[in-house]
């Protein structure tokens, strides 16, 4: 009697690729939405979605903080020896675990919308980082007497750049972030 012994070379399973974060250069927070259809999701968003500075409920929100400091160089005329700028960006995004009874087409649409929404918020993050990158030189070049005023102007410029970005993208609509449609009417990507 011959016994055939087969040994399988065990290869560890190939690990799944680690997904890149949906938005880079920012701290991400998530809020959960519940529901089986678009109306349920909208109602859930009205309860749980963040609010912007004006108090308007939005489907996602990018906030930032820009801080600066500078060091004087001891000379007869004060010069800025160096400037330091820190930017902290936070992005709040919706998360939905579709229940089994959710329409599969809605689940697909949600995924497409969320990808577009993440792309839109990434644009806000990039605007903040560009301003932070340029800010050190602007503050240093302003000299001791003008460094803080230059920082304040940068803050105002960053706020306006964020407003302009939303205007250019129609708050994400031109990037495909249009999910909240009721009866064929779009009620906004940023404002449900």
N, C-alpha and C positions, 0 to 999 in steps of 0.2 A: 504494500500500500504506500503510495506516494502522497505526501502532504505538500501541497503547494502553499507556501507562505508568501503573501504579498505584503511588502512594506511600502507604504505610501510616503513619499517624501512630503513631509508637512511643511508647507510654506505658510508663514503667518499671513493672514488676510491683509490685503493692501488697504491701508487706512484711507478713509474718505478724505478728500482734500478739505483743508480747513478753509471755510468760506471767509472771504474778506469782509470786514465790517461793511454794512450798507452805506455808512457815511464815514469818511476818514477825516482825522484832524479835529474830532470833537468827542465830547463825552456823550454817550447815548443813554437815553432813558426811554422806557416804553410804557404805554398805558394800554390796558386791555379793553377791547370792545366785544360786545356780545350781541348775538342775533342770528337769525336764519335768513333774513332778506335785507334788502337795501334800507327799507323803512326802519327795521329794528336797529340796524347799524347806525343810521342817522340819529335815532333817539338815544342810543348808547353814547354816541359821540357828543351830543348836546349835554349829556351828563358828565362825561369823563374827559373829553378833549381839553387841551390847554386853552387859555385865553391870552390874547395878545395884549399889548400895552393899553389899548383902547377898551379892553374888556370883551372883545369879540371872540366867540368860540372859533377855533381854527383846528384843522385836521392834523397839523403838525406845527412845531414851533422851534425856531433856532434863536437862541439868545446868546449873547456874548458879553464879555467884560474885557475892557482894554485898560491896563494900568501901565503907567510909565514912571520912571525916576531918572534923574540925571546927576552927574557928579561934576562939580566945578573944578576947573584947573586953576590953581592959584597963580594969577598973573595980575599985572596992573589993571588990565581990562579983563573982566571976568569972561572966561571962555568955558564952553562945555567940554569936559574931558571925555565924557562918554554918556550915552543914554541907554537905558534898558527898557524894553517894552515887553510886557507879557500879555498874551491874549488867551482867554479861556472861553471855549465855545461849547454849548450844550444843545443837543438836538433831541426833541421829544417826538417820538413816532408812535403811530397806532399799531397794535398787534391784535390779530383776530385768529382764533382757533375755530375754523368753521365746523359747526356740528354736522353730523352725518346727513341730516335732512336739508342742509343748505343746497341750493341749486348749483350744480357743478360749473355752469357758465359764470355764475356770480363769483365763485371761488377763483376761477381763472382771471376774471376781470379785476378782482381785488389784488391778485398778485401783480398784474400789469400796472395797476394804479399805484401800488405801493412802491414798485421799482421806479416809476416816474416821480413819485413824491420824494423818494430818497435822493434821486438825481437833482431835483429842485433844491432840496435842503443842502445838498453838497455845494451847490452854487453859493448859498448864503455863507457857508463855512469858508469857502475859498475867498469870498470878498473880505471877510474878517481877517483872514491870514495875510492877504495882500496888503491890507492897511497896516497891520502890525509889522510886517517886514519893512515897509517903507517908512514907518514912524520913527525908528531910531535915528535915521539920517536927518529927517525933517526937524526933530526936536534938537539934535546936536547942532544943526546949522542955524537954529534960531538964536543961539547964544543964551547966556544966563538970564537976561532980562526978558527974553521972549519964549523960553523953553516951555513953560507951563501953558502959556497962551497957545503955542503951537500944538501942544497935546490936546487942548480943549477944541481947537479947530479940527484936529484929526478925528476926534469923537463925533463932532457934528458932521464931518465929511463921511464917516463910516455909516452913521445913521441914514444919511441921504443916499449913499450908495446902495444900502439894503432896500430902501424904498424904490429906488430906480430899478434895481434888479427885479423886484416884484412887478413893477410896471412893465418892464420889458418882456417878462414871461407871463404876464397876466396871472400872477400868483401861481404859476406852475401849469396853467392851462395849455400854453404853447408847447410844454414839455410832456404833455399827455397825462397830467395829474388832474383828471376830471372824473371823479367817481360819483359825486352826489347829484345824480340826475333823477328827477321825479317826473314821471309823465312826459319824458322826452326833453324836459327843460333842465339845463344845467344850473345848479345853484352854487357852484363854486368848488374849487379844489381846496383852497385854504379856508374858506368859510362854508361850513356845511349848511 
